[in-house]
Amino acid sequence: MAAKQSQIINVLTSVSLRGIEREQQKAADRQKKAEDREARLHYFTKKNES
């Protein structure tokens, strides 16, 4: 019984960790997109000032 509970806990922990990693990757992707947009905005702002 304890071995079965340990297996269940291991599976749930693994699933949770994968979910956390997925959310961290999504956050990193959103950050990169925001940085790219900011860089493009800066570029076009400078280009229009010339």
C-alpha positions as CSV (number, residue, x, y, z in Angstrom):
1,M,0.0,0.0,0.0
2,A,2.8,2.5,0.9
3,A,4.6,1.6,-2.3
4,K,1.5,2.3,-4.3
5,Q,1.0,5.7,-2.6
6,S,4.7,6.5,-3.2
7,Q,4.2,5.8,-6.9
8,I,1.1,8.0,-7.1
9,I,3.0,10.8,-5.3
10,N,5.9,10.4,-7.8
11,V,3.5,10.6,-10.8
12,L,1.7,13.6,-9.4
13,T,5.0,15.4,-8.7
14,S,6.3,14.6,-12.2
15,V,3.1,16.0,-13.7
16,S,3.2,19.1,-11.6
17,L,6.8,19.8,-12.4
18,R,6.1,19.4,-16.2
19,G,3.2,21.9,-15.8
20,I,5.5,24.4,-14.0
21,E,8.2,24.0,-16.6
22,R,5.6,24.6,-19.4
23,E,4.3,27.7,-17.6
24,Q,7.9,29.0,-17.1
25,Q,8.6,28.5,-20.9
26,K,5.4,30.3,-21.8
27,A,6.4,33.2,-19.5
28,A,9.9,33.3,-21.1
29,D,8.3,33.3,-24.6
30,R,6.0,36.2,-23.7
31,Q,9.0,38.1,-22.3
32,K,11.0,37.5,-25.5
33,K,8.0,38.7,-27.6
34,A,7.7,41.8,-25.5
35,E,11.4,42.6,-25.8
36,D,11.2,42.1,-29.6
37,R,8.2,44.5,-29.9
38,E,10.0,47.0,-27.8
39,A,13.1,46.8,-30.0
40,R,11.0,47.2,-33.2
41,L,9.2,50.2,-31.7
42,H,12.5,51.8,-30.7
43,Y,13.9,51.1,-34.2
44,F,10.9,52.7,-36.0
45,T,10.8,55.6,-33.5
46,K,14.5,56.4,-34.3
47,K,14.0,55.9,-38.0
48,N,11.0,58.3,-38.1
49,E,13.0,60.9,-36.1
50,S,15.6,61.0,-38.9
